[in-house]
């Protein structure tokens, strides 16, 4: 939603300001200049990046058309899940988690928390560490190190996508110059034409520079920055799980471990203590 709104504002202000100053929009219609810039940018993007980065970049950009995946309600649900898991392990032992960990898709416990259950990466992350608990792992320092390494790897994968988008944005002004130079070369072949014809050709060539700069700083660059911000916000989901698990491993009661997890959240998505208490109170026993 914000992607479309922001892009619309950029276009409206740039084109509106141009028209209000006396410019003519038809002069900016230079499809071949756009083809040169967009085609060269797409080709260089494909050349510079691995297949996984290409597919992840497409998914990341498309995800911007949707709302934030992890809002306050999603975190409230996650905290409820963690409480239920910890309560089950506390009352029936860690082995009671085994059936849910080994077959999370069929787990009645996880199905009660649909936002979490739909996120396969988060389900895998939680189940991997719950499995270690069922196997008898009790060293929270080693567990924390392992979690940090996995989260760092996940962040590095996301950063590769952001870096690819930013590199493309950085190169677009130069590609705009390439398009402009080609337009000038074409104009020189018509040097004997009257001034009005030459003026039109030169104006068309300069549109290449304009498009390159506009696409770089008005669209591709901001999209890369938006993907980065979205990725960093979503990493907080994993930090929340990590904080809760580590607190539980250190012997805290389920309610206290969930409070550790709640404190790992940023203020814009963090439920209050009483909201968590009310949500947890409504949960049926596992």
N, C-alpha and C positions, 0 to 999 in steps of 0.2 A: 504493500500500500504506500509506504513512504517512498519507495523507489519510483513508483509512477508519479506520485505527487511532486517529488523533487525534480524529476526529469521534465515534467510539465512546466514547472516554474522557470527552469533554466531556458527552455524553448520560448516560453511566453515573454520573458524579459529580454532575451537577446533579439528575437525576431521583432517583438513589439517596439523595442527601442530603435531598431534599424528602420522600421517602417515610419515611426513617428518623426524620425530625423530626416525623412524624405527619401529613404531608400526604396527600391523596388524588389519585391521578393523573387520575381521571375529571374532576376540576375543571379540569384544564389542557386538556382536549379541547374546544377552541373553534375549529372549522374555519373559521368565517367571519372570525374575527380574523386567522387565518393567511392567508386569501384576500386580505384587505385589504392586509396588509403585503407579502406575496410579490407580489401582482399590481401594487401601486403601485410596488414596487422594480423589477420587471421592466419596467414601462412607462416609468419614468423612465430606466432604463438604456438602453432602445431609443431614447428621445427624445434623450438626451445624446450618443450616440456614432454615429460613421460605420459604414457597413455592414461595412467591412473590420475595424474594431475588434470588432464583434459576433461575426464569424466567428472571428477570432483568439482572442477571449476564450473561446469554446466549446472550441476546440482546445486552448488552454492549460490549461483546467480539466480536460479529459478526459485530457490527458497526465500529470496528477498521479497518475492511477490506475495508471500504468505506472512502471517503475523509471527510474532515471537513464539517459539515452541515452548519455552519455559517461562511462564509468567508466575505470578504469586500462587494461583490455584494449583499449578503443576508442582510447585515446591511443597505446598501444603499436602498434596497427595503423596509426594516422595517421603516426607517426614512421617506420614502415617504408615507408609510401607515399612520404613526402617523400624518404627516402633513395633509393628506387628511381627517382623522378623526377629527382632531382639527379644521380644516377649516370648515368642515360641521357643527360641533357643534357650532362654533362661528357665522356662518352666519344664520343658521336655528334653532338654539337652541338644547339643549342636547336631547330633545325628538326625534329629527331627527335620532338619532343613534339607537333608540329602535328596528326598523325592522332589522337592521344588527346584533345587539347584541342577540336578541332572536332566530334568525335563521341564525347563521353564515355560515352554510353549503350552504345555498341558497343565501347568500349575494353577490350581484354583486360587491360591494365595495371590499370585502375581496378577491374575485376571481381575481381581478386585480393584486393581489400580491401573486403569486402561492407558493413561498417558505414559506411564513407565513401561508397561507391557509392550506398547507399540514401538518403543525405542530399543531396537535390537542391540545396539552398541552399549547402551546403559545396562540392559539386562545381562549381557555377557560380562561386563565389567563387575557388576555386583556378584553374579554367580561365581565367577572365578575366585573371588576372595572369600565368599562364604564357603566354597568348596575347601579352601585351605583351612578354614575353621573346623569343618567337619573331619578333616584329616588330622587335626590335633595341633595345628600351628598356633602358638601362643605368644610369640615374640612380636610385639607391636612395632618395635623399631625396624625390624627387617620387613615387616608388612608395609610400613610407611615408605621405606625406600623403594620397594617394589611398585607401590602405587604411584609414587612420584615419577618413576621411570616410564611407566605406562602412560601417564597423563602427559608427560613431556614428549613422548613419541607421538601421541595423538595431536598435540599442539604443533609439532614440527610438520606433520602431514598437512594440517590446516594452513600453516604459514607458507607452505610451498604454493598453495593455490593463491593466496594473497600476493605473494611475491611475483607470480606469473602475471596476474592482472595488473599489478603496479608497473612491471617492466613493459607491458604492452602500452599502458598509458604514457609512460616516459618516452616511448619511441614514436608515438603518433604525431607529435609536432614535426619531427624530422621527416616522417612519411608524407606529411602535408607539404613540406618543402619540395620533396621529390615530385609530388603531383603538380606543384606550381611550376617547377623547372620544366617538366614535360609540357605544360601548357604554354610556357614561354617559347620553347622550341617549336611548338606547333604555330605559335603566333609569328615567329620569324620567317616561317615559310609563306606567310601571307603579308609580308612587309610592304608590298606594292598596293595593298588594298587601301581604300579611303580611311580617314581617321576614325569615323564612327564604327567601322568594322574592326579596326585594330583595337579601339577602346573596349569593345565587347569581348574580344579574344583575351586581352590582357586582364580585364576584370574577371573573366572566367578562370584564368590561371591563378589569380590571387585567391580565389575561393578555396583552392586546395590548401593554402596555408591556414585560412580561416577554419576550415573543417577539421584539419588536424589538431589545432589548438583547442577548438570547442569540444571535440570528441574526447580528447585527453583529459582536460580539466573540468569539463562539464558533465561527463558521463562515465567513462571507464575508470578514471582515478577515484571518483566518489564511490563507484560500485565496489572497487577493491577495498576502500576504507570501510564501507558498510559491511562487507563480508568479514573483515577482520574484527570489527566490533561485535558482530553476531557470534563469531566463533569464540571470542573471549568470554562473552556472556554465557554461552552454552557450556564452556569448560567448568563454570561454577557448579553445574549439576554434578560433575564428577568429584569436585572438591567437597561438596555437601555429603555425598556418599562416603568419601574417604574419612571425613571428620567423624561421622557417626560410627563407622566401623572401628576406627582406632579407639574411640572413647569406650565402646562396648568391650573391646579386647583388654582394655586396662581395668576392667572390673566394674565400671559404672552401671547403675541400673538403667533399664531401657529408656525411661523418661529423661534421665540426665544425659544419656548418649545422644538422644534426639535433640536435646538443647545444644549440645556441642555442634551438631550438624546444622541447626538453625543459625547459629552464630557465624557459620562460614559463608552465609549468604550476604549479598549486597542489600542495601536498605530499600531499593526499589522493588525487590521481590521477596523480601524477608517477612514472613508472617509474624505477628506478635506472639508472645508466650501464651497468651490466653486463647488466641485463635488456634494454635497448635493443641493446646490442652482440650479445647472443645472438640476439635476434629478427631483427636485420639480417643476421646471419651465415647464417640459415636461408633467406633470400630468394633465389630464383632470379633470374638476370639478366633485365632487361626485354628 
